[in-house]
């Protein structure tokens, strides 16, 4: 019996792409987790470090719309395999680099290589999983990102303590990615009949993009996602902030940050489940965004003398609540017409990621200019306050509706 006709195939496929997404999110978080180490090793400013972090996210954001076009043209399997190979080149360059310029180039390559994976993985899940299990499968795939982030933020401090350096861990994860690429080569399958329909119904890409941009329903999502992306900016700076302002050691901030990143695993699943249980998208979106804002304010104003466990609990709460981003992947297809929904997702996801890449170096530049984190953190908190307001006033309930309704 061919593998794709086996009842176990969907589980094997999901497991393999979860491994890819796990490693990619480790790589996504690596520069942020290594911020104190790289600033010291390279002798660079906070602003320069922000540019190094954002190099990944800028090209990642730019590639969101092209990734859908590439998938329609070549299929999800070829797109994933081709771009993962580019990621492998980037990670080995990052591993061997000792200069800022080479690390910057490596970040660009890794960002381009990782950029097409999630949309294409979601397409494969949607293709192979039955309707009553699609949402759960996408939630599991999304949750694997939290595990990758956790290993990055906790793994590097452990590697520094136990091995005296961070490169062994980075190399180990790179090897896992190579092995997983081979797994994906044999496991991933596009469904030919569906792939043919993609080509037949694709139409003019430019017309579809223009149609999405003329649809006013997309703009609250764009604004809200850009504002929400500032939360990830702070998560990338949290290690340096806690060391500079709160006086924690690198190992302690690794504990705080890693507990937060692991929260994304239950967060992605539970936020989506709450939405389905309440039969509402808007209520949990506004609710979890508001809880995130409150927790962020407490985190900023908490005295440095507070116990480590309190900071860890707040970090968990922040990352759990910001998992409201998974609702976008349900809300936009329920809001926009089916023929433009994937392009709408690409535009929103790409714009939010580019917004992150612009704000990350601004955060660092403000620290350099002011000599402290006050202005930078107030920028992040102001965006957090505005996020649930945008969602509450401008986003309409869309659960169970067709776009025409």
Secondary structure as UniProt FT lines:
FT   HELIX           3..5
FT   TURN            7..8
FT   HELIX           9..33
FT   HELIX           35..42
FT   HELIX           46..74
FT   HELIX           76..96
FT   HELIX           100..115
FT   HELIX           117..128
FT   HELIX           131..163
FT   HELIX           167..187
FT   HELIX           192..201
FT   HELIX           205..214
FT   HELIX           216..218
FT   HELIX           219..241
FT   HELIX           242..246
FT   HELIX           250..278
FT   HELIX           282..301
FT   TURN            304..305
FT   HELIX           308..321
FT   HELIX           322..327
FT   HELIX           328..335
FT   HELIX           338..370
FT   HELIX           374..394
FT   TURN            399..400
FT   TURN            403..404
//
